[in-house]
């Protein structure tokens, strides 16, 4: 193969990413480690009773309450991380439940209409994320549009802003395009003849869906889930604007440790917990790639 | 015979699209509201647009955001094309798996992680935070998007074209610039637009990497949004929607023109 030479320019991108993406990760891990070494409480408090009362006073003075506090706050990061994963997991399930029927309908729409439907799903992504979430605060607040509508219909009002329901709503709203598009991409390529074959063999449409369409679309489900799950775990804007003060999400913890508490090692520790989310998809991606290469 | 989406399918689509667009439509409609109360309609007015254009701090942040986005998108496109070439042509690189991960990982890395880790880097390098650091951060976050789009297009380019150009005496670089680049141009433009809009939209990365004097539009809006619903913000949002619509229309026209023109010659 004689063409090329230009692909050597990839070195440039490689170098850039090494300096501005890989190295910063190493820094986060380093800082978070220094945090945990700081956080280790004194191993063996030395209590020398022969010194009498003075030794007790010295022991109490030496007790590292700061370190103890850090130990407790480490627990907070693990909790925040797990709770974020929980929010993101539930939202991903909701996204699949809502996005799958949409993608299926798009894939089965007339060919001519499909580019417009795709454009309609992508378009919100091009507008401001912050302002789209902000729109929901105007809808959900006590005197917001939702309650105005409910009142005019004679229905009881609801209090949604600053609740978990609002977070799920915001996450689903913001990430719906990221779920619909990968699903549409696999569903659109599916051979409709397979469904006819299933029907000829006596399968009901419902059974044909679960035995043919859905299993074949699983790569799209996986792609959509990864595209949504990981960024949602580290989401900041949604819990900040729509969630309540009791909402525990790691993105919000990092933000407040850094901007409000000015505690960098603490923010790094929380960030290091968040990097754990990235490891699995990268391994998965490399396995998938190895498989397609060996084929 | 193709199966249509059916009544249920169309209903699901209509509901889904309504869910996506209704909140945005409400904000646009209420940006023309005369009153300060955001949810009570008190007559049509362009008052908030007028206030917008008198808000000097806001206008300054718009300018900064556009400058940052212009530079960051261009830098990300240059590096993204390089990365896309490396991916599509399996460039020989040490630890290729690491390279692939470094290109794709930023696509799913939470912004808060990118922003915070870059902040640590800038501090350890002794770089003063400000305009330049936001540009670097945004470019880094967008390289992967450009690379993915460009790689997909490169895979479709017939290698014979480039080989022919080289057989006729063109250097590899010249063959790429004159033969391949025009073919992948729509993908490059799409990548640039994607990077531009990501930069324009970003709040979290910019908040970590910005310094005093470099406040971008989303940072400005965030500080206003935190204080509650604000009619001026509605007006900003509506103008953004208008800009996006115009940009999308322009892109569609460019695409159609480049698809129509028989520039490949006889």
Interface residues (C-beta under 8 A of the other chain):
Chain A: X1 X2 X3 X4 X5 X6 X7 X8 X9 X10 X11 X12 X13 X14 X16 X17 X18 X19 X20 X21 X22 X23 X24 X25 X27 X28 X31 X98 X101 X102 X104 X105 X106 X108 X109 X110 X117 X119 X120 X121 X123 X124 X126 X127 X128 X129 X130 X131 X132 X134 X135 X136 X137 X138 X139 X141 X143 X144 X145 X148 X173 X176 X177 X180 X192 X195 X196 X226 X227 X230 X231 X233 X234 X235 X236 X237 X241 X251 X254 X255 X258 X259 X264 X267 X268 X271 X274 X275 X277 X278 X281 X282 X285 X286 X289
Chain B: X1 X2 X3 X4 X5 X6 X9 X10 X12 X13 X16 X17 X19 X20 X21 X23 X24 X26 X27 X30 X38 X39 X79 X80 X81 X82 X83 X85 X86 X87 X88 X89 X90 X91 X93 X97 X98 X99 X100 X101 X102 X103 X104 X105 X106 X107 X108 X109 X110 X111 X112 X113 X114 X116 X117 X118 X120 X121 X124 X136 X137 X140 X143 X147 X159 X162 X163 X166 X172 X173 X175 X176 X180 X197 X201 X203 X204 X207 X208 X218 X221 X222 X225 X228 X229 X233 X236 X237 X240 X241 X244 X247 X248
